[in-house]
Amino acid sequence: MNEFLREITNGLPDATEFARAVVRLLVAALLGAVVGFERERAGKAAGLRTHMLVALGAALLMLAAAESGMTSSDLSRIIQGVITGIGFLGAGSILKSEEQREIRGLTTAAGIWLTAGVGVAAGLGRWGTAAVAVTASWIILGLLTRLERRLDVNDPVKKNEA
């Protein structure tokens, strides 16, 4: 029975380290929620929960690796794996329409990729960097989308194609 309890509690940090880990994971999930909320509001397939899970998962992988005492070169390989894996997830959100000759989902894929980066930064305790990236994503996804719509409406080439 003692072996079983030791196995369950193996790797549990002290209270301070545990609080730090919880805060990093929560920050990652909340920052992922900010990006996900904007995508959800825009009616995109990958919304609030997807972005929260991507950020949380990336933060968990980084936190677990850092807490296990990995070197910076080991952490670099973890980051590479996260970004590559998320690339495959994002690729699943890209659709090509032969009839309309357009590709949809690139922005969603890029958002998922960015959210993984935010999770990596939060997992490493780089909350400021993660928050700046999320702020920039809101500007890009929100404000620039409105600007694009205005430019498309006033574009004479677009009017003639319609």
Backbone torsions as a table, in degrees:
resi	resn	phi	psi	omega
1	MET	NA	-38.7	178.6
2	ASN	-63.7	-38.0	177.8
3	GLU	-62.1	-40.6	179.6
4	PHE	-63.1	-45.4	178.8
5	LEU	-65.0	-40.3	177.9
6	ARG	-63.4	-39.1	-179.9
7	GLU	-66.0	-40.2	179.8
8	ILE	-66.5	-41.6	-176.0
9	THR	-89.6	-2.2	-179.9
10	ASN	-61.1	127.9	177.2
11	GLY	89.1	-4.8	177.3
12	LEU	-72.0	127.9	-178.0
13	PRO	-79.3	172.1	174.4
14	ASP	-70.1	176.1	-173.2
15	ALA	-59.8	-39.6	-179.3
16	THR	-66.6	-47.1	178.9
17	GLU	-65.3	-36.4	178.3
18	PHE	-64.2	-44.1	178.4
19	ALA	-62.5	-41.0	178.9
20	ARG	-62.5	-42.7	179.0
21	ALA	-64.5	-44.0	179.6
22	VAL	-62.2	-43.9	179.6
23	VAL	-62.2	-45.0	179.8
24	ARG	-61.0	-43.3	179.3
25	LEU	-66.2	-41.1	178.3
26	LEU	-66.3	-40.7	177.3
27	VAL	-61.0	-43.7	179.0
28	ALA	-60.4	-47.1	-179.4
29	ALA	-63.4	-42.0	-179.8
30	LEU	-66.8	-41.8	178.2
31	LEU	-67.2	-37.7	174.0
32	GLY	-62.6	-35.8	178.3
33	ALA	-64.7	-34.9	179.9
34	VAL	-62.6	-47.9	178.3
35	VAL	-66.6	-44.3	-179.0
36	GLY	-63.1	-35.6	178.3
37	PHE	-62.5	-42.3	179.3
38	GLU	-63.7	-41.3	-179.9
39	ARG	-69.0	-37.6	177.4
40	GLU	-63.8	-44.4	179.2
41	ARG	-61.3	-33.5	179.3
42	ALA	-81.6	-1.8	177.4
43	GLY	77.8	25.9	-178.7
44	LYS	-85.4	155.5	-176.3
45	ALA	-64.4	-43.0	178.7
46	ALA	-91.0	103.7	-174.2
47	GLY	-115.2	-139.5	-172.2
48	LEU	-55.9	-57.4	-175.1
49	ARG	-65.1	-41.0	-179.8
50	THR	-59.9	-48.7	-178.3
51	HIS	-66.5	-36.8	177.3
52	MET	-63.7	-44.0	-179.1
53	LEU	-66.9	-38.4	178.3
54	VAL	-63.1	-48.2	-179.7
55	ALA	-64.2	-43.6	-180.0
56	LEU	-63.9	-43.9	179.5
57	GLY	-63.1	-44.6	178.8
58	ALA	-63.2	-42.0	178.7
59	ALA	-64.0	-41.3	179.1
60	LEU	-60.8	-45.8	179.8
61	LEU	-61.6	-42.6	179.9
62	MET	-68.4	-43.3	-179.1
63	LEU	-63.9	-45.9	180.0
64	ALA	-62.0	-41.7	179.6
65	ALA	-66.2	-45.1	-178.7
66	ALA	-65.7	-40.2	-179.1
67	GLU	-69.1	-23.6	-179.5
68	SER	-82.7	-0.9	175.7
69	GLY	88.9	20.0	179.1
70	MET	-66.0	151.6	178.2
71	THR	-77.5	170.5	180.0
72	SER	-64.6	-32.5	177.7
73	SER	-69.9	-34.5	175.0
74	ASP	-66.0	-42.9	178.1
75	LEU	-62.6	-36.0	177.5
76	SER	-60.0	-41.3	179.1
77	ARG	-68.5	-34.8	176.1
78	ILE	-63.7	-45.2	178.7
79	ILE	-59.3	-44.5	178.8
80	GLN	-59.8	-41.4	178.7
81	GLY	-65.7	-41.5	179.0
82	VAL	-62.3	-49.3	-176.9
83	ILE	-64.2	-40.0	177.5
84	THR	-65.4	-46.0	180.0
85	GLY	-62.2	-40.6	178.9
86	ILE	-68.0	-31.1	175.7
87	GLY	-58.2	-39.0	177.6
88	PHE	-68.1	-39.6	177.0
89	LEU	-62.8	-45.6	179.1
90	GLY	-64.2	-36.3	-180.0
91	ALA	-60.5	-30.6	178.3
92	GLY	-67.9	-16.7	-179.1
93	SER	-92.3	-2.8	-177.3
94	ILE	-94.6	127.3	179.9
95	LEU	-122.6	139.8	177.0
96	LYS	-113.7	126.0	179.0
97	SER	-102.9	112.5	179.9
98	GLU	-67.2	-38.2	-176.2
99	GLU	-65.2	-44.5	-176.9
100	GLN	-94.5	-0.7	-179.2
101	ARG	50.8	50.9	178.4
102	GLU	-141.7	157.8	176.9
103	ILE	-114.7	130.1	-179.7
104	ARG	-118.5	149.4	175.0
105	GLY	100.8	-1.3	-179.7
106	LEU	-64.3	-41.0	179.3
107	THR	-67.0	-38.2	176.9
108	THR	-62.5	-44.8	178.6
109	ALA	-61.8	-42.9	178.9
110	ALA	-65.0	-37.0	177.8
111	GLY	-64.9	-40.7	177.6
112	ILE	-64.2	-42.1	179.1
113	TRP	-62.8	-45.5	177.7
114	LEU	-60.7	-42.5	-179.0
115	THR	-62.7	-35.3	174.7
116	ALA	-63.2	-41.4	177.1
117	GLY	-62.5	-39.4	176.6
118	VAL	-62.4	-42.1	177.9
119	GLY	-63.7	-41.6	177.1
120	VAL	-60.0	-47.6	-179.4
121	ALA	-61.8	-44.6	179.8
122	ALA	-65.0	-40.3	179.0
123	GLY	-63.1	-29.1	177.5
124	LEU	-89.0	1.8	178.9
125	GLY	83.9	14.5	179.6
126	ARG	-95.3	62.1	-174.3
127	TRP	-65.7	-36.7	179.9
128	GLY	-62.4	-45.9	178.0
129	THR	-61.9	-43.7	179.0
130	ALA	-62.6	-42.0	-179.6
131	ALA	-66.4	-38.5	177.4
132	VAL	-64.1	-42.1	178.7
133	ALA	-62.5	-41.6	178.7
134	VAL	-66.1	-40.7	177.3
135	THR	-61.5	-44.5	178.2
136	ALA	-63.0	-38.1	179.3
137	SER	-65.0	-37.2	177.5
138	TRP	-65.1	-39.5	177.5
139	ILE	-63.8	-46.0	-178.2
140	ILE	-66.4	-47.8	-175.3
141	LEU	-77.3	-31.5	-177.1
142	GLY	-94.7	-64.8	-174.7
143	LEU	-68.9	-43.6	-178.4
144	LEU	-69.6	-28.1	175.9
145	THR	-63.5	-43.4	177.5
146	ARG	-62.9	-41.9	178.4
147	LEU	-63.1	-43.1	177.7
148	GLU	-58.6	-44.0	179.5
149	ARG	-60.9	-42.4	178.5
150	ARG	-64.0	-42.1	179.8
151	LEU	-66.8	-38.6	179.5
152	ASP	-65.9	-38.4	-179.5
153	VAL	-65.6	-37.3	-176.8
154	ASN	-89.8	-0.5	-177.8
155	ASP	-80.9	114.8	-177.3
156	PRO	-62.6	-29.6	178.5
157	VAL	-66.0	-42.8	179.3
158	LYS	-63.5	-40.1	179.6
159	LYS	-63.0	-38.8	-178.6
160	ASN	-73.1	-27.7	179.5
161	GLU	-75.4	-26.1	-175.4
162	ALA	-72.6	NA	NA
